[in-house]
Amino acid sequence: MKKLLCLALLLGSVVVGAMSQENRPWFDTKLSMQERTEALIDAMTFEEKVMQLMNEAPGIPRLGILPYNWWNESLHGIGRTGRATVFPQAIGMGATFNPELIYRVTTAISDEARAKFNIAQANGNYSQYSGLTFWSPNVNIFRDPRWGRGQETYGEDPFLTSIMGVAYVKGLQGDDSKYLKAAACAKHYAVHSGPEAVRHQFDVSPSLKDLHETYLPAFEALVKEAKVEAVMGAYNRVYGESASASQLLLVDILRKEWGFDGHIVSDCGAVYDIYVFHKIVDTPEEAAALSAKAGLNLNCGGTYRALVKAKDKGLVTEDDIDYLLRPLIKCKIKLGLFDPKEANLYNAVAPAVVESDEHRALSREVATQSIVMLQNRNNALPLDKNIKTLYVTGPMAANTDFLLGNYYGLSSNLVTILEGITSKVSIGSSVNYSPGILFNTPTLNPIDWTTGAAKGADAIIVALGISGLIEGEEGESIASEHRGDRMDITLPQNQINFLKELRKDNTKPIIAVITGGSPIAMPEVEELADAILFVWYPGQEGGGAVGDIIFGDAVPSGRLPITFPKSVDQLPPYEDYSMKGRTYRYMTEKPQFPFGFGLSYTKFDYSAPVLNATKNDYTIKATISNVGDYDASEVVQLYVVRPGAGVDNPLSSLIGVKRVELPKGQGIEVEFTVTREQLKSITEKGESKLLKGNYKFIVSGAAPVERSTELGTVTPLVLDFKIK
């Protein structure tokens, strides 16, 4: 028996050896992609094909195919795989309102991706998080501040999410005519934004208007404009169908209407959910077949193993499996995985790019542009670097967790708020520090040496906020009572109490630096603090960026990508996916801080609006002048008000963004072009239609709501016009 086994192994090795590179046409770069793909499919057994349809795809030695794990993350830097540059969390990138900057970020990320991949391949490391297929960006709409994963998005607005997502994908995938630098993935398709506790089982049935107006536009933009390589199906059901097996979403809209030709991947375990939690079918074979028939190419998980039995039961055919496999093989070819190393210039990216000085500087630039100044009473900021005495306190001052958010990589250099501040002040200044309180629990020691000492300083910087400990993904946020969601969107009460103690009998400036990835209701902070900086999860260089802003080496220019309500009492029920009463587009109550809002150290004047119309588009011009004392950036926003606003249509909708650099005393003419196609409304039947009636274009520094003007944003410029 042993001799027969040895003989079989010997014969097998001879056969494999005899199958030379010339006999493996999938490696032949002279053939078309289609020819290479079909040749490889024809060479596989049915079982081998099935195994290639899961994220942990094994190698096929006899065909020269190496193992490949499709799961990798790059939300704000290469994630979960060791050293990489950590950029600000996605919501912070959204706050920059700067797609050109995000393109630079993902160009840097894809450089690091290639460098790390090249080394991993050389070391024979084919494990999870070592590939070139990245399951980012998250272009879900942050419809409710309670969602713990909202930090992964670019905010609440479909237009902003679209332009930021497109920039992300283009930077990550590169501009080579033949090869993908890396593959991006638009997730989670679709209508997915909490609650985390029931994400595996809930069914959502939005109106067709909300579906096509709010939840789908960013996905469509990434498919049509950015040519995103992959789309990830969500966990939940939509109109009763699993989003990862939906004929409507995956076939009718994604493939047929939008013409998507990349691959579709399930969220991890979503096919398992179909029969275990959704209970749409009874067996893994039926669940796998349901997703396969809807064109889900790749199963993150292992349920697709059941496709072998599903074929035996007549639920799928081998042609079905071949159909699923084609886009996956083509993706590998586009990434250059079957080509000689020297054929692909991306293979020459050097390891030195990983966390390079240039990338660290870029991370700091993004963090600086993302910081939103919400208040600056009596011009408390910027502080003088020669301040005599300064007290830094608060649980986030020396904390590194808040820098990271979720889906993060690891940096060799994390700059805290305390370090960023200390690096700025004169060596002749007295700076003292104490955390003062714990993060979100009462202090046990009754002795308080912090507040008294802090009140003796010329200014107090208090770093408060939240971190990934209490907001994030299901199972991730270990201090959350709601699986990562926040049912109470205020600061922890012990932090509010601490701020009250600092303010009591104290007239010196208090600067509150607030961390977080979602809106925090803080009416008491607005009352107690002189200045408020909202810094998100600002990445590895976040502390340096905070120091730059506080001491005037940079001027605040971030804008809120999501509305900050006064409390949860202003919000509809969390489980309700109707947009009524949600976001600046449909919210009628006055928020604490509006979408698009952010203060500066200088003042801007908006004037001289002009509207020109042609048969196909509209040109809007306005003059923006810096009439203050600092060179600064302004984020000019264009909104449209359509017929039926506040009844059948949003109150207003963002339709253009321009970030301009303006030296003090200078002005610039800003121009927007809007097509008639962009002015169409979505009807209750989900149809796109150009309505007749009265329209408005509004050029503004924030969403055109009453609270914007109250807080110091420029008076909006309104241009009325009619479509007959």
Secondary structure, 3 states (H helix, E strand, C coil): CHHHHHHHHHHHHHHHHHCCHHHCHHHCCCCCHHHHHHHHHHHCCHHHHHHCCECEECCEHHHCECCEECCCECCCCCECCCECCCCCCHHHHHHCCCHHHHHHHHHHHHHHHHHHHHHHHHCCCCCCCCCCECCCCECCCCCCCCCHHHHHCCCCCHHHHHHHHHHHHHHHHCCCCCCCCCECEEEEECCCCCCHHHCCCCEECCCHHHHHHHHCHHHHHHHHCCCCCEEEECCCEECCEECCCCHHHHHHHHHHHCCCCCEEEECCCHHHHHHHCCCCCCCHHHHHHHHHHCCCCEECCCHHHHHHHHHHCCCCCHHHHHHHHHHHHHHHHHCCCCCCHHHCHHHHCCHHHCCCHHHHHHHHHHHHHHCEEEEEHHHCCCCCCCCCEEEEECCCCCCCHHHCCCCCCECCCCCCHHHHHHCCCCCCCEEEEECCCCCCCCCCCCCCCHHHHHHCCCEEEEEEECCCCCCCCCCCCCCCCECCECCCCECCHHHHHHHHHHHCCCCCCEEEEEECCCCCECHHHHHHCCEEEEEECCCCCHHHHHHHHHCCCCCCCCCCCCCECCCHHHCCCCCCCCCCCCHHHHCCCCCCECCCCCECCCCEEEEEEEEEECCCEEEEEEEEEECCCCCEEEEEEEEEECCCECCCECCCEEEEEEEEEECCCCEEEEEEEEECHHHCEECCCCCEECCCEEEEEEEECCCCCHHHHHCCCCCCEEEEEEEC
